[in-house]
Amino acid sequence: MASPLAGRPYDLRHACVSTWLNAGVPGPQVAEWAGHSLEVLYRIYAKCLAGQENSIRKRIDAALADNDVQDS
């Protein structure tokens, strides 16, 4: 029985890049690893970046809190 996991070799690559982006790896790093330009990465994988606003805001809050502690 053929596996639906990789109907085409590109499917595995797409899954890998999507996983990196969904895990929060910064776009420029993913683009470098995948051999894409940022323009291509964001055009093809924009849907992977949607919905990350809460996690991004938490990282910003944590960074600001760390700066407050260091400034004290």
C-alpha positions in Angstrom: 0.0 0.0 0.0 1.4 3.4 -1.0 1.8 5.9 1.8 -0.1 9.2 1.3 2.6 10.9 3.4 4.6 11.9 0.3 2.6 11.8 -2.8 5.3 14.0 -4.3 8.8 14.7 -3.0 7.8 18.4 -2.6 5.1 17.3 -0.1 7.7 16.4 2.5 9.6 19.6 2.0 6.4 21.6 2.3 5.5 19.7 5.5 9.0 20.5 6.9 8.9 24.2 6.1 5.4 24.5 7.5 6.4 22.7 10.7 9.4 25.1 11.2 7.1 28.1 10.7 4.4 26.8 13.0 7.1 26.1 15.6 8.0 29.7 15.6 11.3 29.6 13.8 11.9 33.1 12.3 11.0 33.5 8.7 14.5 34.6 7.6 16.0 31.4 9.1 13.4 29.1 7.5 13.9 30.8 4.2 17.7 30.2 4.4 17.2 26.6 5.4 14.7 26.0 2.6 16.6 27.9 0.0 13.7 30.4 -0.5 13.7 34.1 -0.7 11.6 35.8 2.1 9.2 36.9 -0.6 8.6 33.3 -1.8 8.4 32.0 1.7 5.8 34.5 2.9 3.8 34.1 -0.3 3.6 30.3 -0.2 3.5 29.8 3.6 1.6 32.9 4.8 -1.1 30.6 6.2 1.4 29.0 8.6 2.1 32.4 10.1 -1.5 33.3 10.8 -2.7 32.7 14.3 0.7 33.2 16.0 -0.2 36.7 17.3 -0.8 35.5 20.9 2.5 33.7 21.0 4.4 36.6 19.5 2.8 39.0 22.0 3.8 36.8 24.9 7.4 36.8 23.6 7.4 40.6 23.4 6.0 40.8 26.9 8.6 38.4 28.2 11.4 40.4 26.5 10.1 43.7 28.0 9.8 42.1 31.4 13.4 40.9 31.2 14.5 44.4 30.2 12.6 45.8 33.2 14.4 43.4 35.6 17.8 44.3 34.0 17.2 48.0 34.3 16.4 47.8 38.0 
